[in-house]
Amino acid sequence: MSTLTVTVTVTDSAGGVGTATASCTIGDSFVLGQTEPTASNTGLAVENLNLSDLTVINGDLNITPAYMSANGNTLDRVLVEGHVVFTGTAPFTITNSVIRGRPFTGSPPRSAIVYARSTSTPASAVLNLTNCEVYPVQPNVGIVCASGERLGTLTRCNIHHGSDLANYWNRDARVFGCYGHSFTFWANDPKHTNDGSHPGWSHNDLIQNSGSTNSQIRGNAFHCYAAIGVGDVAVLQANGFPDRDWGTSVMLTPSDSTITAVIEENWVYGGQAPICLPLQSGGSFNTGNSWQVTDNRFGDLPHPYGTNSRQLIRWGNTMGPAASSCSGNVFLDIPTLPAALRGQPLPAAILQGSGSSGQLMVRVLQT
Amino acid sequence: MANPTVTAALNKQAYAPGETMILTVDHADTDRAAMTLSITVTDSSGNTGVATANCVIDQGTVAVVSSPARTWTLQAGATAGRSVFHATA
């Protein structure tokens, strides 16, 4: 909800002036978990703003303790033509803004458009974004949209064109009512040259979390498709993924600590293994993870493994949650789904494999 | 010369996005006056012709801006002392 103020000026023939104002509120009918996020109800659209309503900040915005002492702990209606770098020691919130990086030559200036990679204390000193749009004007394999140990709550944001959209490093992921879409795919990612299936292909995740005690990912819309006309999407399309349905919407990788997460009431489209807590052989991931994956709506099926295994939710058998941790998830009643699946509940999880190599998965067999 | 006095009122306190907002502006000016000119021409034979003309002295010009910006359109039917505008929330 926003406030609109009208100012009226009446000028007479002698130049005399009289003024009056009137105000109102403009709200919307968005209900978290019930209203599907889109470009029309996230980012600037929440308060029906345009770029012309924003104050331009040319270059990077460094939110330091000194900056916060001088400017407070909130910022509203700005267009940051650069990176936001957060190293504050108290929470800070940016609202109704666009953050879109800046052009560069050579290596990216930062690994994230919103860079909250800090271990400053206290851990509660996080950067929150509400009604913001975040994307890089110059996409790069080395740029995600938002990242950090001090990345806070993302609320009704429109996030796109990063190689990942939001990386939460060893802290709770808090993502509510956001529209995540159009990640950028790259065929020569130096981080994944040893990938056994697709050497060099970027591993794209819309939301990734490496450890948490109470992650909440609720009421978001995840469209897990590579952006058109950017990066190496043509390679993806020419090598088995003509529909660009690659990557994972919610990837939980408990490398820093165990994961505890609630993933609920989201809309999930495309990708491959869209909700995943992966099996990791060799014990490099922590065991004892816990999650609930409930009441999510699945749209277009993910890319199959093999010819027909559409794995919607997948996790390592010995790393934590029981099969019953997934419940109440349904297929949307949309024409792009096979008729037999429309409006139907997702099947119960099955065990594929056994022991430490086994995976629990919610899947359908559909060519 | 006195300055105009102005009041402005929206038709609602709260709107949904896309809804039409109606703004009514009433303004007055103690110097404002409607003037009617009556002109009579009499010829040498005593025949007369009459004409009238009307004008407003010190009529105000109304300007509307808002934050955040909207396009405010003047509706037809404005009078010397009332102008009604609409915009989209």
Chai-1 contact restraints between the chains, C-beta under 6 A:
chainA,res_idxA,chainB,res_idxB,connection_type,confidence,min_distance_angstrom,max_distance_angstrom,comment,restraint_id
A,L4,B,S66,contact,1.0,0.0,6.0,A-B,restraint_1
A,T5,B,S67,contact,1.0,0.0,6.0,A-B,restraint_2
A,V6,B,L23,contact,1.0,0.0,6.0,A-B,restraint_3
A,V6,B,S66,contact,1.0,0.0,6.0,A-B,restraint_4
A,T7,B,V65,contact,1.0,0.0,6.0,A-B,restraint_5
A,V8,B,V6,contact,1.0,0.0,6.0,A-B,restraint_6
A,V8,B,A8,contact,1.0,0.0,6.0,A-B,restraint_7
A,V8,B,V25,contact,1.0,0.0,6.0,A-B,restraint_8
A,V8,B,V64,contact,1.0,0.0,6.0,A-B,restraint_9
A,T9,B,A63,contact,1.0,0.0,6.0,A-B,restraint_10
A,V10,B,P4,contact,1.0,0.0,6.0,A-B,restraint_11
A,V10,B,V6,contact,1.0,0.0,6.0,A-B,restraint_12
A,V10,B,H27,contact,1.0,0.0,6.0,A-B,restraint_13
A,V10,B,G60,contact,1.0,0.0,6.0,A-B,restraint_14
A,V10,B,V62,contact,1.0,0.0,6.0,A-B,restraint_15
A,T11,B,T61,contact,1.0,0.0,6.0,A-B,restraint_16
A,D12,B,P4,contact,1.0,0.0,6.0,A-B,restraint_17
A,D12,B,D29,contact,1.0,0.0,6.0,A-B,restraint_18
A,D12,B,D58,contact,1.0,0.0,6.0,A-B,restraint_19
A,D12,B,G60,contact,1.0,0.0,6.0,A-B,restraint_20
A,S13,B,D58,contact,1.0,0.0,6.0,A-B,restraint_21
A,A14,B,M1,contact,1.0,0.0,6.0,A-B,restraint_22
A,G16,B,M1,contact,1.0,0.0,6.0,A-B,restraint_23
A,G16,B,N3,contact,1.0,0.0,6.0,A-B,restraint_24
A,V17,B,N3,contact,1.0,0.0,6.0,A-B,restraint_25
A,G18,B,N3,contact,1.0,0.0,6.0,A-B,restraint_26
A,G18,B,P4,contact,1.0,0.0,6.0,A-B,restraint_27
A,G18,B,T5,contact,1.0,0.0,6.0,A-B,restraint_28
A,G18,B,V6,contact,1.0,0.0,6.0,A-B,restraint_29
A,A20,B,V6,contact,1.0,0.0,6.0,A-B,restraint_30
A,A20,B,T7,contact,1.0,0.0,6.0,A-B,restraint_31
A,A20,B,A8,contact,1.0,0.0,6.0,A-B,restraint_32
A,A22,B,A8,contact,1.0,0.0,6.0,A-B,restraint_33
A,A22,B,A9,contact,1.0,0.0,6.0,A-B,restraint_34
A,A22,B,L10,contact,1.0,0.0,6.0,A-B,restraint_35
A,C24,B,L10,contact,1.0,0.0,6.0,A-B,restraint_36
A,C24,B,Q13,contact,1.0,0.0,6.0,A-B,restraint_37
A,T25,B,A14,contact,1.0,0.0,6.0,A-B,restraint_38
A,I26,B,Y15,contact,1.0,0.0,6.0,A-B,restraint_39
A,I26,B,A89,contact,1.0,0.0,6.0,A-B,restraint_40
A,D28,B,P17,contact,1.0,0.0,6.0,A-B,restraint_41
A,N48,B,P17,contact,1.0,0.0,6.0,A-B,restraint_42
A,L49,B,P68,contact,1.0,0.0,6.0,A-B,restraint_43
A,D53,B,P68,contact,1.0,0.0,6.0,A-B,restraint_44
